[in-house]
Amino acid sequence: MPRYEGARTHDVQDGRDQATWRKNARFDLKTWTGQETELGTLKTYTEIRFNFGSRNAYSGPDSPQNYAFNKGVTLNFAWIQLGGLRVGKDESAFDAFIGYAGNVIQDTLVPYGDFDTNVVQYYFDAGNGFSAVVSLEEGSGVKGTIDSYVPHIVGGVKYTQGWGAITGVVAYDSNYEEVAGKVRLDVRASDALSLFAMAGYGTDDNLTDPTSAIPAGGRGFYKQWGGNWAVWGGGTYKFNEKTSFNAQLSYDEWKNFGVAANVAYDIVPGLTITAEVDYLHAGKFDDADFSNWTNADKKDSVGGVLRFKRSF
């Protein structure tokens, strides 16, 4: 099977491969509302993203693989919440409740779960550092969207104190009837240094069954890492009020290994520039059934990202 050739594109269709930059410009439109009612705070949140950038897709040896175009509009969030009850389009509680894998741009070099889904969920906050969530989710995509009346189910608990937090989540994938879970420890070592460690484990008998109606290649909506287990770790060190260093390491049972590190600098309030370097080792690179989760064209890949972000 052909592999994606990274940022290479043909030079005016003459058959020569030329290296070039990948570029993307994004505008995020976010809205918030909130009002107090007799049943608790009534909130809404929406986020719509508009993107223009390079194609970044392999479409044949005679096609321009990296041309720039309007990529369309995506609805990333659109939910209503009354008290602890939330309904609408959100990111899965399997990721949002436990936390994402570090303050790096490419935090899914070893993936830790899918994101987009419709939800019906309830958050509980005891007010003493203990909180919990139960989430019924639709999933998304060919493999992830529920194929019956049975939703995916996610549950999680968290205990937060001044030193940090410990969190656990568990998810049931109703399509493949498999279970995945993650535990995470966050530690505030000092005012400048914060660290995290996260481990995941999931069953995969049906996910690795090639006779399934839709073979999953070992990765479901929740257990997206390779094999049964995976680990992530890293942290943030703030040099001063404007500059921070962020790093993440990730590894799974299929010997996929990722390293991401960046320096983020606030030029002025509301404008941040982030320079990041990423490394990926694809453990099952030569196995077409299990390596197609990555678009890397080499077993070992190195890349970088330079991001300018304006927030207001």
N, C-alpha and C positions, 0 to 999 in steps of 0.2 A: 504494500500500500504506500502511496506517496506521503511524504512528510512535509509539513509546513516549513518553508525555508527562511523563517525569521523575517528580518527587515530587508531581504533581498528583493529587487525588482528588476525587470528587464529594461535596458536603456533604449527607449523609443522602439521597443519590439524588435531589436536587431539580434536577439539571442544572447546578449552578454548580460551577466549578472552584475548588478551594481549595488553596493551597500548604501543605505540611506537611513534617514531618521524616521522613527515613528512619532507621530504628533497627534495630540488630542486636545481640543478646547471644549470646556464644559461650562454650562450655566445651570446652576441649581436654583429652582424656585421653591421656597419653603414657606408654608403658612402655619400659624398656630392660633388657636382660639381657646378660651377658658372662661368658665363662669361657675359660680357657686350655686348649688341647688340643694334641696332638702335631702337628696340621695347622694350627695357628694359632689366633687368637682366634675363638671362636664367639659371634656377637652376634645379637640380635633387636631390632627396633624397631617399635613400632606407634603410630599416632596416630588417634584417633577424635574427630570434631567434632560437637557438638550445637549447633544454632542456633535462636533464636527472634527473629523480626523482621518487618519490613514486606515485603509481597509483591514490590514493585518490578517489576511486569510489566504490560504492556498486555493487557487481556482484553476490550475492547469499550467503547463509549461509555457504556453503562448499567451498568457494573460498578464496584465499589470497587477501584481499581487499587493501593492502597497499604496494604491491611489487614495486620495483624500476625497471625502464626500460627507454630506449631512447624514448622520447615522440614525436619525429619527429621535423620537421622544419616548422616554421610559417613565412609568409610574412606579416609583420606589416605595412610597408610603402613602396611605390614605386610610386612616383609621379614626374611629370615634371611641372615646373612653368615658365611662360614667363610673366614678369611684374606682373600683378595681377591675371592672369589666371592660375589656377592649374587643372591638369587632372591626374587621376590615383588612386592608392590605398592609402587611408588616414584614419584618424579617423574622425568621423562625426563632422561637424562644430557646431552641437548642444552641443558638449562637448569641442572640441578643442578651439573654438573661445571664449567662455565665461569663460573657465578655469575649471580645475578639482577640486574635492571637498577636497582641503587641501593637505598638504605635508605628508600624512600618507600612509602606504603601503596598508591597507585594506580600501580604500576610498569609496567602493561600498557596505557597510553594508546595507545602504538604497540606491539602485541604482538610478543613475540620467540620464541614457541614454545609448544606445549601442554605440559601437565604430567602428568596422571594416566595411568599405564600399568603393566602387568605387565612385569617385566624379568628377563632372565638376563644378568648382566654381570660383568666382571672388572676390578678395579682393580689397578694396579701402581704401587708407590712405590719408587723406586730409593734413597731416603734421602739424596740429594744435591740435592734441590730439583726433580728431574724426576719426574713422575707421568703416568700414562696410563689410559685406560678404553676398553673395548669393550663395547657394550651391544646386546643383541637385545631388541626391544621390541614389544609388542602394539598400543600406541596405545589410543585410546578415542574414543567418540562415533561418529556415523554415518559421517563422512568419515575419521576417524582410525584406527578399528579395522581390523586387517589382514583382507583378504578372501580370503587363500589361505594356503598353508603357508609362504610367504616372509615373514619378520618384517621390520619396520623395523630398520635398522642405524645405530648411532651410534658414532663413534670420536672420541677427543679426547686431546690432549697438553697438559701444563702445565709451566712452569718457574717456580719460586717462589724468591725470595731476600729479603734484608732490605729491599730497595728496593720490593718489590712482586711482581708476577707477570705473565706473558704466557701466554695460553691460546688454544687453537684447537679447535673441534669441527666435525664434518661429519656430516650425516645423510642417509640414503637412505630416501625414502618409497616403500615397496613398492606401495602402492595406486595412486599416480599416476605412479610411476617418475620421480620428480624428486629433485633433490639440493639441499640447503641447507647453508650453513656460516656460522660466526661466529668472529671473532677479538676478543680483549679484552686491554686493557692496564690493569693496576692499579698505581698509584704511591702510595707512602707519602711524601708531600712533607715531612711533619714529624710530630711526635707528635700534633699536633692536626688536621692536614689530610690526608685521603686522597682520591684522585681516580680515576676510571675512564673509559675510552672503549671502546665496543664497536661493531663494524660487522658487518652480516649481508648475505649475498647468496644468492639461490636461483633455480633455474630454475623456469619456471611454464607451459610450453606446454600440458601436460595440465590444470594447475590452472585455466587460463583457457578451457578448451574447453567451450562450452555443450552439446555433444553427448555429454559423458561420462555414464555411467550415473548417477553422483551428481555433478552440477556443483559444483565447489569454490568458484566465485566468486573465484578467484585466491589462495586461502589454504588451505594444507594443514596437516597435523599439526605440521610443523616450520616451514615458511616461512609464518608467519601475518601478517607485515607486508604492506603494500600495495606491489605492484610487485616488481622484482627485488632492490632494495637498501634498507637502512635503517641508521640510526645512532642510538646512545644514548650519553649522557655525563652526568657529574655527579660528586657527591662528598659527603663529610661533613666538617664542621668542628666539633670539640669545643671549646666555650667553656670548659668546666670538667668535673669528674668527673660532674656531674649533667645538663648541658645540651648538646645537639648540634643542629646545623642540617644538614638533608639536602636535596639538590636533584637533579633529573633532567630532562634535555631529551631529546626523541626526535623523529625525523623519518624519513619513508620516501618512496619514489619517487612515490607517489600523493598527495603533499603533505599527508599526515596529520601533524599537529604537536602534540606534547604537552609540557606543563610541569607538574611536580609539585614542591612544596617544603613542608617541614614543620620544626617545632621539636619535639624530643622532650625531655621533662624527667622525671628520676627523682625523684619526690616523696620517697619513701623507698626503701630497697633492696627490689626486687621489685614496685614499683608505678610505672608509667610512664604519663604523659599525653602524647599526641601531637596537635598541631594542624596540619592540612595544608590547603593550597589547591591546586586542580588546574585546568588549562586544557586544552581539547582543540579543535583545528581539524580537522574532518572533510573531507578533500580531495575525495572523490568522494561527497559527501553527497547529491547529486541523482541518482546512478546506483544504482538499486535492486539491480542485480546485484552491485555491489561495495561498497556502503556498509552492508549489513545486519550487519556485524560489530559495529557500535556501536549502543547504545540511545539515543544522544543525539537530542533532538528539535530541535536547532538545529545549524547548521553550525559555530558557535562557542559553546562551553559552558564555564561556570565553576562549580565546585563546591568543597565543603569537607568535611573529615572531622575529627571529634574523637573520639579513641580513648583509653579507659582500659584498661590492661592490667596484670593481676596475674600474676606468674610465681613458681612455687615448686617 
